[in-house]
Amino acid sequence: MRVLFATSPGLGHVFPTISLAHALRAAGHEVLMATAGGKEAANAGLHVVDTAPGVDIGAVFQQAASEQSEEFDYSTDVDTEKGLEFVGAIFAKLSGVSVDLTVSAAESWRPDVVVYSSMEGTGPLVAAKLGVPAVSHGFGFADEAPMTEAIFEKMVEERERHGVQGFPEVHESIDVAPPSMVDRPVRGWPMRYVPYNGGGVLPEWVLERPARPRVAVTLGTVLTQVGALTSLTKLVDVARHLDAEFVLALGDADPSPLGELPDNVRAAGWVPLSALLPTCAALVHHGGAGSTLTAIDAGVTQLVLPHGADQYMNADAVARRGLGLRSEPDQVDAELIDRLLTDPGLGRAASEVADEIATLPRPADLVPKIAGLA
């Protein structure tokens, strides 16, 4: 069986699909990834088609957002009709730049099934054009089906150009949200979130159990590139007065805007969260779905400092389930960090949800289901 993965650009959308792609390959199936750029998927050992060579995806996003007539508040509007209109229009534009090369690759390679990230419209378009089944791969807590439909419906020009009227006749979906953290039914097939955060040569200290609590800190892969690093200034200032070790996993970002770091704060560069968190007591992060779910898998408590996109929704899910806290970045104080590290209720809830997702079907368990569609 040949499975084409079509993902929207950005590591937060590509990385959640990697574990399923690896499971399919391990079972003897062929996998091809179609996405803008594609370096990260190639680094994961996958064959990749760059569907938007030379395109500045960030500029496309900014242009699409600027064309919206209404102001949009990510903290309140994401999970609303206004959110469907706003976000659907932006991701329809992002999907549009990848359509033609994805269709061309698919017509040459002839997949039996198309798996696509849920904030992406190219996957269902390609599957419908080729007459093959499609599977939407969720990556967070939202009810992603309405958003996928909104994106697809807005791709009028692309669908007309390729003679596609509606969704593929055979369409399934994968839901990775822990059931106890959402107030909606499971969409399609539930699947355990198995973190993929990239590979790397680990420094020796990452594997060592520290003498005092270790707290990982990350802002994901986008925020550090758009000037959000200084949102951690208050956290770093608070950290210098605490008996804990803080690890800033900030990728290639220059930590100098945070000033001189105290002795108990380590700037670690790029460290895969799934490797770092097993020796940590907690994670402080921006609320990206991948960071949130990776912390859940590790069973650690979380402090979420949302900045935009779906991060407010993810922060609410964490706080509502009781496995973590949420705060504005400038309101972080010693009392908040102390509670994060010592509140037994938070730790108990984090362990419960880690146990919950461990019982869900693994990516390998879904391989026969996908093969059954072909």
Disulfide bonds with the S-S distance in Angstrom:
none
